[in-house]
Amino acid sequence: MATGFALLSISPLHEKEVFETLDKKIEEVVEVHPLFGEYDILVKIQCDSIDDIGNIVIRKIRAIKGVSDTKTLISTRSLSGEM
C-alpha cells in the first residue's frame, strides 16, 4: 500500500465544491482537510503503488473544476524501521 498527500490550491469560490468531490467521488482519497494558508486543501491518498498516486493526482484530482495547482508528497516507511 502506498500513501501520498496532495496540497491543493483552489480557485476562489470553488472550495466547497472541490472539497465535496474529493470527499465523496474519489475512493482513493481517504482524508480531506480544509486549510488556511498557502494551500486550501490537504488530501491523503492511499492506493497500490506510488505510480497510482501520481495517476490519481493527474487524472482525477487535477481534473476537478476549481483545482488550480497541486503539490504531491509521497510517504515513506524508512524512518519507522519497516522495509
N, C-alpha and C positions, 0 to 999 in steps of 0.2 A: 504494500500500500504506500503510495506517495502522497505527501501533504505539501500544499503550497498556500501562499497567501497573496492576495492581489489588493493593492491600494488603488482606488478608483477616483478619478476626477470626473465630476458630473456637471453638465451644463445647467445653469440656473433654471429653476422651476421644474426640473426633471427628477429631483432626488427621490421623491416618494414613489414614482412610477418605476424607477430603476431598482430601488430597494425591494419593492414587491415582486418584480420579475425575478430578481436574483433569489429571493427567499422561497418562491413558490414554483418556479418553472425550470430551474437548472438543478437537477438532482445531485450533481457532484459538489455543489455549493452547500456545505454543511453548517456554516455560520455566516451571518451578515451583521455588521456593526456600523451604525452611522458614526461619523467622526466630526469634530471641529478642528480646523487647522488646514494644512496644505492639501490634504486629501479629504474626500467626502464620505467614502465608504470603504470598509475593510471586509474582505471576504476570505473565508477559509475553504479551500478546495481539497477534496480527497478523491483520488482515483488510482488506477492500477500502476501508472508509471509517470515519470517526470514528463515524458513526451505528451502524455494525455493531459497533464496540467496545462502545457502550452497550447494544445488544441482547444481546450475549454476556454481559455482566455481569448484566444484569437477568434475562434468560430462562434462562440456563444456569448461571452461577456462583452467583447468589443462590438458585437452586432446589435446590442441593445441601444435603442434611440436614447440619446442623452449622455452616454458614456463618451467622454472626450479624451481621456488619457488613462493608461494603466501602468502600474509598476508591479512586476511579479517577483515574488521571493519564494525560493524552494527550501523546504525544511530539511534538516539533516539529523540523523541519529548519532553521529560520530561522537558527540560530547557525552552521551548517556552511557557509553560503553558497549552498546549493542552494535553489531555489524551485520 
